[in-house]
Structures are given as structure tokens and as C-alpha cells.
């Protein structure tokens, strides 16, 4: 990726490949999302990619457990955390988050599963929680045994009614330049407004 594109999207000359560039959240959106986590002691950051949201979470959370099954992604995230001087607050763990969380405790979680259809480009998404990677229906179930304070990022095409049977939550439509980019679904004390809300930058 060229430096100009990286700086424009992520705010600095971080490192990413095409996959992690596409998956990463723009810094103008990552900041207000991360602000909701202010004051938490240990945040589980699941499926970190190149760690762009992780860097913002580190501004507000005491410590972060950053988990990804992809070795290349974690290497990028480690490098980027050094550029942002946040590496001392982040523990990087390579592995299946569904297995990793069995042996740890945390008080908040940011979940950013992979929505892309297997073998397809990143623009074509799956729309069932169970089809995301990792299985997000199972991931939520496991994380809820540890904490109620969860933010789940979902594709803009996701049918929010599929969450009706889940605990009380806030579904935030996230816009940039008047375009819907994705949803953030907040649970527990991360909720500001029950029901629907919007973030626009």
C-alpha cells in the first residue's frame, strides 16, 4: 500500500497489505468508537487485523488483549503499535479467539469478525452471524459469559432484526461523508441510547 493512502485512512504511515487496508476502520470513525471504552481495565480485541482500531482503544483502555488467527495480521499490528507508541499496553496473541477466551478474563470486548465470503473479494459479505469468521453467534455467546460490555462491528447490509433475541443493545449506523459504512452494536455499559443511533463524520 502506498503511504499517502495509509496516512489518509489511518492517520500515519502505518503498515498494511490490501486485505488489512480494506478491513481497517478509518481513524475518524475509530476514535469515537474507542472513546466508549474509556476507563475499562482489559479489553478483548478480537480479529485485530493490522490493529488500527487497537491503536485507538489503547488511548482509553488500560490494557488490551489483541487476538488474531492470522500471523501476518499480527505482525502488522505489532509494527503499527510501535509506530503509535502503544505496544506496552497491548498483548498480542495468535490463535482462535474462541479458544483463547476460555482461559482469560476481561471487562470489555471489541469484536470485528471477518464478513467476507470465503474465496471472494472483501466487498461481498455474508449476512448470518454463524457464517462470519469466527462463528460470531458462538463468539458472542462465549464473550457474554465474561462481560456484558461488548461492541460488535457488522456489515452495512446486515439485517439488524436478527439481533432481536439478543440482550438489550444499541445499533449505531456509522456514516462517513454521508455514506453508511457499517454498524456498531453495543451491549452493556457501552450503550448510550437503547435502540438505534447514528455516528456521522
DRENDO-1510 file (C-alpha; in Angstrom, 1 decimal, always signed):
<recs>
REC; n; res; u; v; w
REC; 1; UNK; +0.0; +0.0; +0.0 .
REC; 2; UNK; +1.2; +3.5; -0.8 .
REC; 3; UNK; +2.0; +5.8; +2.1 .
REC; 4; UNK; -0.4; +8.5; +1.0 .
REC; 5; UNK; -3.4; +6.2; +1.2 .
REC; 6; UNK; -2.3; +4.8; +4.6 .
REC; 7; UNK; -2.0; +8.3; +6.1 .
REC; 8; UNK; -5.3; +9.4; +4.6 .
REC; 9; UNK; -7.2; +6.5; +6.1 .
REC; 10; UNK; -5.3; +5.7; +9.3 .
REC; 11; UNK; -3.6; +8.9; +10.2 .
REC; 12; UNK; +0.0; +7.9; +9.9 .
REC; 13; UNK; +2.5; +5.9; +7.8 .
REC; 14; UNK; +1.4; +2.6; +9.3 .
REC; 15; UNK; +1.8; -0.8; +7.5 .
REC; 16; UNK; -1.0; -2.8; +5.8 .
REC; 17; UNK; -1.5; -5.1; +2.9 .
REC; 18; UNK; -4.5; -4.9; +0.6 .
REC; 19; UNK; -6.6; -7.1; +3.0 .
REC; 20; UNK; -5.9; -5.2; +6.2 .
REC; 21; UNK; -6.2; -1.8; +4.5 .
REC; 22; UNK; -9.6; -2.7; +3.2 .
REC; 23; UNK; -10.7; -4.2; +6.6 .
REC; 24; UNK; -9.3; -1.3; +8.7 .
REC; 25; UNK; -11.6; +1.4; +10.2 .
REC; 26; UNK; -10.9; +5.0; +9.2 .
REC; 27; UNK; -9.3; +6.9; +12.0 .
REC; 28; UNK; -12.1; +9.5; +12.1 .
REC; 29; UNK; -14.5; +6.6; +12.9 .
REC; 30; UNK; -12.2; +4.6; +15.1 .
REC; 31; UNK; -11.7; +7.4; +17.6 .
REC; 32; UNK; -15.4; +7.9; +18.7 .
REC; 33; UNK; -15.9; +4.1; +18.8 .
REC; 34; UNK; -12.9; +3.7; +21.0 .
REC; 35; UNK; -13.9; +6.6; +23.3 .
REC; 36; UNK; -16.8; +4.4; +24.6 .
REC; 37; UNK; -14.3; +2.1; +26.2 .
REC; 38; UNK; -12.8; +4.8; +28.4 .
REC; 39; UNK; -11.9; +3.5; +31.9 .
REC; 40; UNK; -12.0; -0.2; +31.2 .
REC; 41; UNK; -9.2; -2.3; +32.6 .
REC; 42; UNK; -8.7; -5.1; +30.0 .
REC; 43; UNK; -10.4; -5.1; +26.5 .
REC; 44; UNK; -10.5; -8.1; +24.3 .
REC; 45; UNK; -9.9; -7.0; +20.8 .
REC; 46; UNK; -10.9; -9.9; +18.6 .
REC; 47; UNK; -9.8; -10.2; +15.0 .
REC; 48; UNK; -7.4; -7.2; +15.1 .
REC; 49; UNK; -6.2; -7.2; +11.5 .
REC; 50; UNK; -3.4; -4.6; +11.3 .
REC; 51; UNK; -4.5; -3.2; +14.6 .
REC; 52; UNK; -5.9; +0.2; +13.5 .
REC; 53; UNK; -8.8; +0.2; +16.0 .
REC; 54; UNK; -6.5; -1.3; +18.6 .
REC; 55; UNK; -4.3; +1.8; +18.5 .
REC; 56; UNK; -7.3; +4.0; +19.4 .
REC; 57; UNK; -8.6; +1.6; +22.1 .
REC; 58; UNK; -5.2; +1.8; +23.7 .
REC; 59; UNK; -5.8; +5.6; +24.3 .
REC; 60; UNK; -8.8; +4.8; +26.5 .
REC; 61; UNK; -8.3; +1.3; +28.0 .
REC; 62; UNK; -5.6; +0.3; +30.5 .
REC; 63; UNK; -4.6; -2.9; +28.6 .
REC; 64; UNK; -5.7; -4.8; +25.5 .
REC; 65; UNK; -5.6; -8.4; +24.6 .
REC; 66; UNK; -5.4; -8.4; +20.8 .
REC; 67; UNK; -6.2; -11.8; +19.2 .
REC; 68; UNK; -6.0; -12.8; +15.6 .
REC; 69; UNK; -5.6; -16.2; +13.9 .
REC; 70; UNK; -3.5; -14.7; +11.1 .
REC; 71; UNK; +0.2; -14.4; +11.8 .
REC; 72; UNK; +0.7; -11.8; +9.1 .
REC; 73; UNK; -2.0; -9.6; +10.5 .
REC; 74; UNK; -0.5; -9.7; +14.0 .
REC; 75; UNK; +3.0; -8.8; +12.7 .
REC; 76; UNK; +1.5; -5.8; +11.0 .
REC; 77; UNK; -0.4; -4.9; +14.2 .
REC; 78; UNK; +2.7; -5.2; +16.3 .
REC; 79; UNK; +4.6; -2.9; +13.9 .
REC; 80; UNK; +1.8; -0.4; +13.9 .
REC; 81; UNK; +1.6; -0.4; +17.7 .
REC; 82; UNK; +5.3; +0.5; +17.8 .
REC; 83; UNK; +4.8; +3.5; +15.5 .
REC; 84; UNK; +1.9; +4.7; +17.7 .
REC; 85; UNK; +3.9; +4.0; +21.0 .
REC; 86; UNK; +1.1; +1.8; +22.3 .
REC; 87; UNK; +2.9; -1.6; +22.3 .
REC; 88; UNK; +3.3; -1.6; +26.1 .
REC; 89; UNK; -0.5; -1.6; +26.6 .
REC; 90; UNK; -1.2; -4.4; +24.1 .
REC; 91; UNK; -0.6; -8.2; +24.4 .
REC; 92; UNK; -0.8; -9.8; +21.0 .
REC; 93; UNK; -2.0; -13.4; +20.9 .
REC; 94; UNK; -2.0; -15.6; +17.8 .
REC; 95; UNK; -4.8; -18.1; +17.8 .
REC; 96; UNK; -8.5; -18.9; +17.5 .
REC; 97; UNK; -10.3; -16.4; +19.8 .
REC; 98; UNK; -13.0; -18.9; +20.5 .
REC; 99; UNK; -10.3; -21.0; +22.3 .
REC; 100; UNK; -8.2; -18.2; +23.7 .
REC; 101; UNK; -11.0; -16.6; +25.7 .
REC; 102; UNK; -11.7; -19.7; +27.7 .
REC; 103; UNK; -8.7; -19.1; +29.9 .
REC; 104; UNK; -8.8; -15.3; +30.3 .
REC; 105; UNK; -11.0; -12.7; +32.0 .
REC; 106; UNK; -11.7; -9.2; +30.6 .
REC; 107; UNK; -14.2; -6.4; +31.3 .
REC; 108; UNK; -15.0; -5.3; +27.7 .
REC; 109; UNK; -14.7; -6.5; +24.2 .
REC; 110; UNK; -14.4; -5.2; +20.6 .
REC; 111; UNK; -15.4; -7.9; +18.1 .
REC; 112; UNK; -14.6; -7.3; +14.5 .
REC; 113; UNK; -15.2; -10.7; +12.7 .
REC; 114; UNK; -14.5; -11.3; +9.0 .
REC; 115; UNK; -17.6; -10.8; +6.9 .
REC; 116; UNK; -16.2; -11.7; +3.5 .
REC; 117; UNK; -17.4; -14.7; +1.6 .
REC; 118; UNK; -14.8; -17.4; +1.6 .
REC; 119; UNK; -12.6; -17.1; -1.5 .
REC; 120; UNK; -14.4; -13.9; -2.6 .
REC; 121; UNK; -13.3; -10.2; -2.5 .
REC; 122; UNK; -13.8; -8.1; +0.6 .
REC; 123; UNK; -16.8; -6.3; -0.9 .
REC; 124; UNK; -19.1; -9.4; -0.9 .
REC; 125; UNK; -20.3; -10.1; +2.6 .
REC; 126; UNK; -22.1; -12.9; +4.5 .
REC; 127; UNK; -25.2; -11.9; +6.4 .
REC; 128; UNK; -25.5; -14.5; +9.1 .
REC; 129; UNK; -23.6; -14.3; +12.3 .
REC; 130; UNK; -22.8; -18.1; +12.1 .
REC; 131; UNK; -21.2; -17.6; +8.6 .
REC; 132; UNK; -18.8; -15.0; +9.8 .
REC; 133; UNK; -15.2; -15.9; +10.8 .
REC; 134; UNK; -15.0; -16.8; +13.6 .
REC; 135; UNK; -18.6; -18.0; +14.1 .
REC; 136; UNK; -19.9; -14.8; +15.6 .
REC; 137; UNK; -23.0; -16.3; +17.1 .
REC; 138; UNK; -20.8; -18.6; +19.1 .
REC; 139; UNK; -18.3; -15.9; +19.8 .
REC; 140; UNK; -20.9; -13.6; +21.3 .
REC; 141; UNK; -22.3; -16.4; +23.4 .
REC; 142; UNK; -18.8; -17.1; +24.8 .
REC; 143; UNK; -17.9; -13.4; +25.4 .
REC; 144; UNK; -21.2; -12.8; +27.2 .
REC; 145; UNK; -20.0; -15.3; +29.8 .
REC; 146; UNK; -17.1; -13.0; +30.6 .
REC; 147; UNK; -18.6; -9.5; +30.1 .
REC; 148; UNK; -21.7; -7.7; +29.0 .
REC; 149; UNK; -19.7; -4.7; +27.7 .
REC; 150; UNK; -19.4; -5.6; +24.0 .
REC; 151; UNK; -19.1; -3.7; +20.7 .
REC; 152; UNK; -19.8; -5.8; +17.6 .
REC; 153; UNK; -19.0; -4.5; +14.2 .
REC; 154; UNK; -21.3; -5.7; +11.4 .
REC; 155; UNK; -21.6; -5.0; +7.7 .
REC; 156; UNK; -23.9; -2.3; +6.4 .
REC; 157; UNK; -26.1; -4.8; +4.7 .
REC; 158; UNK; -26.8; -6.8; +7.9 .
REC; 159; UNK; -30.5; -7.2; +8.9 .
REC; 160; UNK; -30.5; -5.8; +12.5 .
REC; 161; UNK; -33.7; -7.6; +13.2 .
REC; 162; UNK; -31.6; -10.7; +13.5 .
REC; 163; UNK; -30.4; -9.3; +16.8 .
REC; 164; UNK; -33.9; -9.1; +18.4 .
REC; 165; UNK; -33.3; -12.1; +20.6 .
REC; 166; UNK; -30.1; -10.7; +22.0 .
REC; 167; UNK; -29.8; -8.7; +25.2 .
REC; 168; UNK; -30.7; -5.0; +25.2 .
REC; 169; UNK; -28.4; -3.2; +22.7 .
REC; 170; UNK; -27.8; -0.1; +20.7 .
REC; 171; UNK; -27.4; -0.4; +16.9 .
REC; 172; UNK; -25.3; +2.5; +15.7 .
REC; 173; UNK; -25.2; +3.2; +11.9 .
REC; 174; UNK; -21.8; +4.6; +11.2 .
REC; 175; UNK; -21.6; +7.1; +8.3 .
REC; 176; UNK; -18.6; +8.8; +6.6 .
REC; 177; UNK; -19.2; +11.5; +4.0 .
REC; 178; UNK; -23.0; +10.7; +4.2 .
REC; 179; UNK; -22.3; +7.0; +3.2 .
REC; 180; UNK; -23.3; +4.2; +5.5 .
REC; 181; UNK; -20.0; +2.3; +6.2 .
REC; 182; UNK; -21.0; -0.3; +8.8 .
REC; 183; UNK; -22.9; -0.9; +12.1 .
REC; 184; UNK; -21.6; -1.0; +15.6 .
REC; 185; UNK; -23.8; -2.9; +18.0 .
REC; 186; UNK; -23.2; -2.0; +21.6 .
REC; 187; UNK; -24.2; -4.0; +24.7 .
REC; 188; UNK; -24.0; -3.5; +28.4 .
REC; 189; UNK; -22.5; -0.2; +29.8 .
REC; 190; UNK; -21.2; +0.7; +26.3 .
REC; 191; UNK; -24.8; +1.6; +25.4 .
REC; 192; UNK; -25.5; +5.3; +25.2 .
REC; 193; UNK; -29.0; +5.1; +23.7 .
REC; 194; UNK; -31.1; +1.9; +23.5 .
REC; 195; UNK; -32.4; +1.2; +20.1 .
REC; 196; UNK; -30.9; +2.9; +17.0 .
REC; 197; UNK; -28.4; +5.7; +16.7 .
REC; 198; UNK; -26.0; +7.3; +14.2 .
REC; 199; UNK; -22.4; +8.3; +14.1 .
REC; 200; UNK; -21.6; +10.7; +11.3 .
REC; 201; UNK; -18.2; +12.2; +10.4 .
</recs>
